[in-house]
Amino acid sequence: MADQRSARAERSSPGTRKKPSARKGPEHAARAACQSLEALISHPAEGVSAIRRSDDDGWCVVVDVLEVPRIPDTTSLLASYEVRLDGACELVEYTRVRRYRRGAADE
C-alpha cells in the first residue's frame, strides 16, 4: 500500500513531470532572421515575406532587404534573402534569391 502511494506521489509531483520543450515561434524566428541578416550584410530589412518550418526543426525565413536606396523611392532596389535558422533560431545560412525594383509588380 505504501509503495502505491509513493508511486502516485512521484507521478504527480511537479519535479518529475516533463516540461514541454521551449520552442521558438514564428515571430521570434522572423525577428532573429532580420537581425542576423542585417548584421551580416549591412542593409536594413524591410520586412518578412515568408516563413516556414524546415525539416530539421528550424525555420526558413524570406527577408526583404533595401539594398540600394534611390530617389524616387519607387526606383530603389530591394532583394529577397532566404535565411535558414536552426531550432534555437541561430543563423545557419542565407542566400539572395531575388533582386527587384520597389515599384515593379510581381511576375
PASEBA-1860 file (N, C-alpha, C; in nm, 3 decimals):
! residues 107
1> MADQRSAR> 0.081/-0.118/0.000/0.000/0.000/0.000/0.086/0.125/0.000 ~ 0.189/0.126/0.082/0.278/0.242/0.089/0.351/0.261/-0.043 ~ 0.384/0.149/-0.108/0.452/0.158/-0.237/0.364/0.224/-0.342 ~ 0.234/0.193/-0.340/0.142/0.253/-0.436/0.130/0.404/-0.414 ~ 0.124/0.446/-0.286/0.114/0.588/-0.257/0.238/0.663/-0.302 ~ 0.356/0.606/-0.279/0.479/0.675/-0.319/0.491/0.679/-0.471 ~ 0.443/0.575/-0.539/0.445/0.576/-0.686/0.353/0.684/-0.740 ~ 0.232/0.699/-0.678/0.140/0.803/-0.720/0.198/0.941/-0.691
9> AERSSPGT> 0.262/0.956/-0.580/0.321/1.086/-0.543/0.432/1.124/-0.639 ~ 0.511/1.025/-0.682/0.618/1.053/-0.779/0.561/1.097/-0.913 ~ 0.451/1.032/-0.956/0.392/1.068/-1.084/0.331/1.207/-1.082 ~ 0.278/1.247/-0.969/0.209/1.374/-0.963/0.296/1.489/-0.912 ~ 0.416/1.461/-0.865/0.499/1.570/-0.814/0.553/1.654/-0.930 ~ 0.557/1.786/-0.912/0.598/1.874/-1.022/0.741/1.852/-1.068 ~ 0.827/1.805/-0.983/0.967/1.787/-1.020/0.990/1.673/-1.117 ~ 0.898/1.578/-1.120/0.919/1.462/-1.207/0.848/1.474/-1.341
17> RKKPSARK> 0.761/1.573/-1.356/0.691/1.590/-1.484/0.786/1.645/-1.588 ~ 0.769/1.599/-1.710/0.849/1.652/-1.819/0.788/1.783/-1.865 ~ 0.871/1.883/-1.880/0.823/2.013/-1.928/0.824/2.012/-2.080 ~ 0.727/2.079/-2.142/0.730/2.087/-2.288/0.852/2.166/-2.332 ~ 0.907/2.128/-2.445/1.026/2.197/-2.494/0.992/2.343/-2.526 ~ 1.087/2.431/-2.500/1.066/2.574/-2.523/1.098/2.605/-2.669 ~ 1.004/2.575/-2.757/1.024/2.600/-2.900/0.998/2.746/-2.929 ~ 1.078/2.800/-3.015/1.063/2.938/-3.057/0.956/2.945/-3.164
25> GPEHAARA> 0.871/3.045/-3.156/0.762/3.061/-3.252/0.806/3.136/-3.376 ~ 0.716/3.150/-3.473/0.749/3.216/-3.599/0.783/3.364/-3.581 ~ 0.721/3.431/-3.483/0.752/3.573/-3.462/0.897/3.590/-3.417 ~ 0.939/3.504/-3.325/1.078/3.510/-3.278/1.175/3.477/-3.391 ~ 1.140/3.377/-3.471/1.227/3.337/-3.582/1.240/3.451/-3.684 ~ 1.130/3.520/-3.712/1.134/3.631/-3.808/1.225/3.743/-3.757 ~ 1.210/3.779/-3.629/1.296/3.884/-3.572/1.443/3.842/-3.574 ~ 1.470/3.717/-3.537/1.608/3.668/-3.534/1.669/3.668/-3.674
33> ACQSLEAL> 1.591/3.628/-3.774/1.641/3.626/-3.912/1.675/3.766/-3.960 ~ 1.586/3.863/-3.933/1.610/4.001/-3.975/1.735/4.058/-3.908 ~ 1.748/4.039/-3.777/1.861/4.094/-3.704/1.993/4.032/-3.749 ~ 1.994/3.900/-3.766/2.118/3.832/-3.808/2.158/3.875/-3.949 ~ 2.062/3.883/-4.040/2.092/3.920/-4.178/2.141/4.064/-4.186 ~ 2.075/4.156/-4.116/2.117/4.297/-4.116/2.260/4.310/-4.067 ~ 2.297/4.235/-3.964/2.432/4.242/-3.909/2.536/4.191/-4.009 ~ 2.500/4.093/-4.089/2.595/4.035/-4.183/2.611/4.115/-4.311
41> ISHPAEGV> 2.501/4.167/-4.366/2.510/4.231/-4.497/2.504/4.383/-4.490 ~ 2.480/4.439/-4.373/2.477/4.584/-4.351/2.374/4.657/-4.437 ~ 2.261/4.595/-4.461/2.148/4.657/-4.530/2.026/4.640/-4.440 ~ 1.939/4.742/-4.434/1.822/4.731/-4.347/1.714/4.638/-4.402 ~ 1.657/4.559/-4.313/1.547/4.472/-4.351/1.421/4.555/-4.366 ~ 1.344/4.528/-4.471/1.217/4.596/-4.495/1.101/4.516/-4.436 ~ 1.118/4.386/-4.428/1.012/4.302/-4.375/1.035/4.156/-4.408 ~ 0.940/4.073/-4.367/0.945/3.929/-4.391/0.830/3.895/-4.484
49> SAIRRSDD> 0.861/3.828/-4.595/0.755/3.794/-4.690/0.714/3.647/-4.683 ~ 0.789/3.564/-4.613/0.751/3.424/-4.597/0.827/3.363/-4.480 ~ 0.762/3.266/-4.417/0.827/3.190/-4.309/0.765/3.051/-4.305 ~ 0.851/2.951/-4.285/0.800/2.813/-4.275/0.896/2.731/-4.190 ~ 0.845/2.625/-4.133/0.927/2.532/-4.058/1.013/2.453/-4.156 ~ 1.138/2.432/-4.120/1.224/2.349/-4.205/1.222/2.206/-4.155 ~ 1.278/2.116/-4.233/1.275/1.973/-4.199/1.355/1.941/-4.072 ~ 1.454/2.023/-4.039/1.540/1.995/-3.924/1.492/2.067/-3.797
57> DGWCVVVD> 1.363/2.098/-3.788/1.302/2.164/-3.673/1.347/2.309/-3.657 ~ 1.404/2.366/-3.762/1.441/2.506/-3.761/1.339/2.586/-3.841 ~ 1.384/2.698/-3.896/1.296/2.786/-3.973/1.363/2.829/-4.102 ~ 1.282/2.854/-4.203/1.326/2.912/-4.328/1.247/3.041/-4.345 ~ 1.317/3.155/-4.346/1.253/3.286/-4.348/1.299/3.362/-4.472 ~ 1.206/3.422/-4.545/1.240/3.507/-4.658/1.231/3.653/-4.611 ~ 1.347/3.720/-4.610/1.357/3.857/-4.561/1.380/3.950/-4.679 ~ 1.300/4.056/-4.688/1.316/4.156/-4.793/1.402/4.269/-4.739
65> VLEVPRIP> 1.505/4.307/-4.817/1.608/4.400/-4.773/1.620/4.515/-4.872 ~ 1.640/4.635/-4.822/1.667/4.751/-4.907/1.817/4.753/-4.937 ~ 1.853/4.725/-5.062/1.995/4.719/-5.098/2.047/4.851/-5.153 ~ 1.969/4.918/-5.239/2.013/5.045/-5.299/1.900/5.146/-5.287 ~ 1.908/5.238/-5.190/1.804/5.340/-5.180/1.820/5.444/-5.292 ~ 1.709/5.483/-5.353/1.713/5.581/-5.462/1.598/5.681/-5.446 ~ 1.609/5.789/-5.516/1.501/5.888/-5.521/1.456/5.895/-5.667 ~ 1.329/5.876/-5.696/1.220/5.848/-5.603/1.230/5.706/-5.547
73> DTTSLLAS> 1.163/5.688/-5.434/1.170/5.562/-5.360/1.125/5.442/-5.443 ~ 1.037/5.465/-5.538/0.987/5.353/-5.619/1.093/5.293/-5.710 ~ 1.208/5.360/-5.725/1.317/5.306/-5.807/1.425/5.239/-5.722 ~ 1.407/5.235/-5.589/1.504/5.168/-5.502/1.512/5.020/-5.535 ~ 1.631/4.961/-5.513/1.649/4.818/-5.536/1.636/4.742/-5.405 ~ 1.552/4.641/-5.407/1.533/4.554/-5.293/1.578/4.413/-5.331 ~ 1.597/4.331/-5.231/1.633/4.193/-5.255/1.563/4.105/-5.153 ~ 1.534/3.982/-5.192/1.477/3.883/-5.102/1.585/3.781/-5.070
81> YEVRLDGA> 1.606/3.759/-4.942/1.705/3.663/-4.894/1.633/3.549/-4.824 ~ 1.673/3.427/-4.853/1.623/3.311/-4.781/1.721/3.284/-4.669 ~ 1.672/3.290/-4.546/1.756/3.274/-4.427/1.713/3.147/-4.357 ~ 1.807/3.056/-4.335/1.779/2.931/-4.262/1.829/2.944/-4.120 ~ 1.741/2.911/-4.025/1.774/2.915/-3.883/1.761/2.775/-3.826 ~ 1.842/2.744/-3.724/1.828/2.615/-3.657/1.717/2.623/-3.553 ~ 1.698/2.517/-3.475/1.592/2.513/-3.376/1.603/2.619/-3.268 ~ 1.725/2.668/-3.243/1.747/2.773/-3.143/1.741/2.912/-3.206
89> CELVEYTR> 1.698/2.920/-3.330/1.688/3.046/-3.407/1.824/3.112/-3.429 ~ 1.927/3.031/-3.443/2.060/3.080/-3.480/2.076/3.064/-3.630 ~ 2.138/3.162/-3.695/2.155/3.159/-3.840/2.244/3.043/-3.883 ~ 2.198/2.968/-3.981/2.273/2.857/-4.037/2.330/2.898/-4.173 ~ 2.245/2.959/-4.257/2.290/3.006/-4.388/2.189/3.106/-4.444 ~ 2.235/3.182/-4.542/2.144/3.273/-4.614/2.185/3.278/-4.759 ~ 2.086/3.306/-4.845/2.108/3.315/-4.989/2.018/3.423/-5.046 ~ 2.073/3.507/-5.134/1.989/3.604/-5.204/1.918/3.529/-5.316
97> VRRYRRGA> 1.785/3.534/-5.315/1.708/3.458/-5.414/1.644/3.547/-5.520 ~ 1.638/3.678/-5.494/1.572/3.765/-5.591/1.616/3.910/-5.567 ~ 1.628/3.986/-5.674/1.657/4.129/-5.666/1.557/4.200/-5.756 ~ 1.498/4.309/-5.707/1.392/4.374/-5.783/1.380/4.522/-5.747 ~ 1.315/4.597/-5.836/1.285/4.738/-5.811/1.161/4.748/-5.725 ~ 1.159/4.842/-5.631/1.045/4.855/-5.540/0.913/4.874/-5.617 ~ 0.914/4.952/-5.722/0.792/4.981/-5.796/0.750/4.872/-5.893 ~ 0.830/4.767/-5.909/0.798/4.660/-6.005/0.690/4.568/-5.949
105> ADE> 0.597/4.530/-6.035/0.493/4.435/-5.995/0.550/4.294/-5.995 ~ 0.493/4.206/-5.911/0.536/4.066/-5.910/0.505/4.000/-6.042 ~ 0.587/3.904/-6.077/0.571/3.832/-6.204/0.459/3.732/-6.197
END
